[in-house]
Amino acid sequence: MRKVLCVEPVIFIYAFAFYLTGPLVQQFIYRRLWEEEYNSTFISNSNVSYCEQNKSNPTYIKQKEVQEKASVFTMQLDLTGAVPSLIVAFVTVANGDRQGRKRSLVLPSVGALIANICLTAISYFSLSLSVLFAVAFITGLFGSIATFVGGGFAFVADVCHDEKQKTMRIAVVDLIFGLVSGLAGLSSGYFLRGIGFMWTFVTVCLLHAISIIYIIFLLEDTVSVSELQHQAPASYKEVLRETFSGVYMLFKTAPYKKRILIIVLLFTFMTYLFTAFGGSSLFILYELDEPLCWNELYIGYGAAAFTSVSLTSFLGVYLFSKCLKDIYIVFIGIFSYIGGMVMAAFAKTTLLMFLVRVPSMFCLMPIPVLRSMLSKVVLPGEQGAVFACIACLEVVTGTISLAVFNILYAATVAWFSGFSFLLSAGFCLIPLSVLCWLLCTSWNEEDLALLVPEEVSSIESVDS
């Protein structure tokens, strides 16, 4: 059977399954905590979920308590799987330069399959919510989405032959994640209402099984078998050294300007991801609470509206890259995010909450552009190392941001539920300041383009 170098179908299937599971797990936790608090079945009808808006009613206080408990529980759950997934992502994605990319794709898919089998059992047997911590830890041991994303982007970088193609193809992969997240979010409400939690988790299991089959039997690796055999270490000591040397050598052997650029770009990526991921992760809890009081279908519609943001961000990258440098595209995206978060903080009607996507239309542009900028400044054999750094930063930053913003939301939801969104917008001043410093001091895109060939020349001269 002829194998292919097209990784996008795998990314589509995995992303759809992942984003379908996310809102379901959050709503599953919210409903179970609601039932424990009220000692009754969760109420939901065709319009809105039951939501007390009279602040003098004791039910309103209990409702806020459920919001706080759900926020803290979600934060603890994310922390449980973060540490093992960080280690696995660092090792697996970095070693992809020597051992190929397929294991970075297949391991998280297997872990997700096991996790959803466990979720099916929890739903069917009405097991305790504490079992979810074991599920999160197991998923982390298989690398979770950080390993999959790092391996996927490194795979794409391997098969690109010029810088423009690299920027656009990385943007296409981010577009897939964005479009699929909206499609999965929209579908989640109908899945939940139509077949319930258990059968939806079964459906996700089937999707992950299809993804695993495609990776193993249809996807060709970017590193040949002969290369793997030639580069295989002779002892366990060499295995351990090579496991952790990729990222270390990336910084040790690089020229000074290249090291500075990598560090600054990674810091910018990390700080923007911190504020964007943390702020947007609160949307579901915010929408479940008064005065919006959305049910599962409206939550699905809201997630689907995010599809338009992914599409407009991709079109923005495509159009702006023709006339602007990468760094200016990042600026536009950050300002777009700030506008959306400020509007979300004061959105008290369903229409206004949907319209938040208008000022946010370019908010996803910084993520693929920063990935592309980092990929352009390293050698072909260092793609895995740089994407391992990105993947680990995504895990660390995502975990910390979830913890920080969930704690902040739990502490401020009673007096102003939109405070966390305003704080998220304020945090954007950090990446903006770093980019301004870079722009005013040393940034030159033409110099960046010359760094890689200069380094290749220097390595060749040393070897000769």
Secondary structure, 3 states (H helix, E strand, C coil): CCCECCCHHHHHHHHHHHHHHHHHHHHHHHHHHHHHHHCCCCCECCCCECCCCCCCCHHHHHHHHHHHHHHHHHHHHHHHHHHHHHHHHHHHHHCHHHHCCHHHHHHHHHHHHHHHHHHHHHHHHCCCCCHHHHHHHHHHHCCHHHHHHHHHHHHHHHHCCCHHHHHHHHHHHHHHHHHHHHHHHHHHHHHHHHHHHHHHHHHHHHHHHHHHHHHHHCECCCCCHHHHHHHCCCCHHHHHHHHHHHHHHHHHCCCHHHHHHHHHHHHHHHHHHHHHHHHHCCHHHHHHCCCCCCCHHHHHHHHHHHHHHHHHHHHHHHHHCCCCCHHHHHHHHHHHHHHHHHHHHCCCCHHHHHHCCCCCCCCCCHHHHHHHHHHHCCCHHHHHHHHHHHHHHHHHHHHHHHHHHHHHHHHHCCCCCCHHHHHHHHHCHHHHHHHHHHHHHCCCHHHHHHHHHHHHHHHHHHHC
